[in-house]
Amino acid sequence: MSSTDPTPHDSAATASAPDRVDGHAAEVPEAEVVPEVTETRVEVSLQRSVRYTRLLIVGAVLGAVAFALASLAFPVAPESEYTVGQIAGFMAVVGAVLGLALGSVLGLILGAAVKRRRGAGVAVQADVR
C-alpha cells in the first residue's frame, strides 16, 4: 500500500463513497413498485339486530331507580322494623328485576319487528399485492 491510497480508516474516503452515509450503508432506491389492486364485488344481504345487553342493562337500571325513588315517597312509621334505606334498597332490587323482565320482553318484540326488515348491499373486497 502506498501513502496515497485511501485506507479504510480514512474519513474522506468513507464520506465520499456513494454507498456509505455516516458510516452506514445507504438505502439504494429500488425501482418504483406499483401495487396491484384486485377488487371483488359481492352482493350481500343485510339484517339488523337488537342489542339485547343494552336493553337489559337500561331496563334494570331504570327499574331500580324508579322503585327506589317511589319508595321514598311513602312515609315510614317510627316504630317500624326497617329503615328508609333498607326499604329503598329492597325496592331497588325488586325494581331491577322487573325492569330486567320488561327490557327482555321489549327486546324480543323489537327483535321480531326488526327481523322482517332486510336489505341488500354490495361488499367490495380489495386485495393489494
C-alpha positions in Angstrom: 0.0 0.0 0.0 1.3 3.4 -0.9 0.8 6.5 1.1 -1.6 8.0 -1.4 -4.1 5.0 -1.3 -7.1 5.7 0.9 -7.3 3.4 3.9 -10.5 2.0 5.4 -10.0 4.4 8.3 -9.7 7.5 6.1 -12.7 9.7 6.8 -12.6 11.4 3.5 -12.8 8.1 1.6 -15.7 7.0 3.8 -17.7 10.2 3.3 -17.1 10.3 -0.5 -18.2 6.7 -1.1 -21.7 6.6 -2.7 -22.8 3.5 -0.8 -22.0 4.9 2.6 -23.7 7.6 4.6 -22.4 8.4 8.1 -20.7 5.1 8.3 -23.9 3.1 7.5 -24.9 1.5 4.3 -27.2 3.9 2.3 -30.6 2.8 1.1 -30.5 2.0 -2.6 -33.7 3.2 -4.2 -35.4 0.3 -5.9 -37.5 0.6 -8.9 -40.8 2.1 -8.0 -43.3 -0.7 -7.3 -46.8 -0.1 -8.4 -49.3 -2.1 -6.2 -51.7 -4.4 -7.9 -55.2 -3.9 -6.6 -57.8 -6.6 -7.2 -61.4 -5.7 -6.3 -64.1 -8.3 -5.9 -67.7 -7.2 -5.6 -70.2 -9.5 -3.9 -73.9 -8.8 -3.3 -74.8 -9.5 0.4 -78.0 -9.4 2.4 -78.1 -7.0 5.4 -80.0 -7.9 8.5 -80.4 -5.6 11.5 -80.4 -6.9 15.1 -81.3 -5.6 18.5 -78.6 -5.2 21.1 -80.2 -7.2 23.9 -77.5 -6.5 26.5 -78.0 -2.7 26.4 -81.8 -3.2 26.7 -81.4 -5.4 29.7 -79.0 -3.1 31.5 -81.1 0.0 30.8 -84.3 -1.8 31.9 -82.6 -2.9 35.2 -81.1 0.5 36.0 -84.3 2.4 35.2 -86.4 -0.1 37.2 -84.1 0.1 40.2 -84.0 3.9 40.2 -87.8 4.2 39.7 -88.7 1.8 42.5 -86.1 3.3 44.9 -87.5 6.8 44.3 -91.1 5.6 44.6 -90.3 4.0 48.0 -89.1 7.4 49.3 -92.5 8.9 48.5 -94.2 6.9 51.2 -93.8 7.7 54.9 -92.2 5.1 57.2 -93.7 4.8 60.7 -91.1 5.4 63.5 -91.8 2.1 65.3 -91.2 0.0 62.1 -88.5 -2.7 62.0 -86.9 -1.4 58.8 -85.2 1.9 58.0 -85.9 4.1 54.9 -82.5 3.0 53.4 -83.4 -0.7 53.8 -86.8 -0.2 52.2 -85.3 1.8 49.3 -82.6 -0.9 48.7 -85.1 -3.7 48.7 -87.4 -1.8 46.4 -84.4 -1.1 44.1 -83.7 -4.8 43.8 -87.4 -5.6 43.1 -87.4 -2.7 40.5 -84.2 -4.0 38.9 -85.8 -7.5 38.5 -89.0 -6.1 37.0 -87.0 -3.7 34.7 -84.9 -6.6 33.5 -88.0 -8.6 32.7 -89.6 -5.6 30.9 -86.3 -5.0 29.0 -86.2 -8.6 27.8 -89.8 -8.6 26.6 -89.1 -5.3 24.8 -86.0 -6.8 23.2 -87.9 -9.8 22.0 -90.6 -7.6 20.5 -88.1 -5.3 18.8 -86.1 -8.3 17.6 -89.2 -9.8 15.9 -90.1 -6.4 14.3 -86.5 -5.8 13.1 -86.0 -9.3 11.7 -88.6 -8.6 9.0 -86.6 -5.6 7.7 -83.8 -6.9 5.4 -81.9 -5.1 2.8 -79.3 -5.8 0.2 -75.9 -4.2 -0.4 -72.7 -4.6 -2.3 -69.5 -5.6 -0.4 -66.2 -4.6 -2.1 -63.1 -6.7 -1.1 -59.8 -5.1 -2.2 -56.7 -7.2 -2.3 -53.4 -5.3 -2.7 -50.3 -7.1 -3.7 
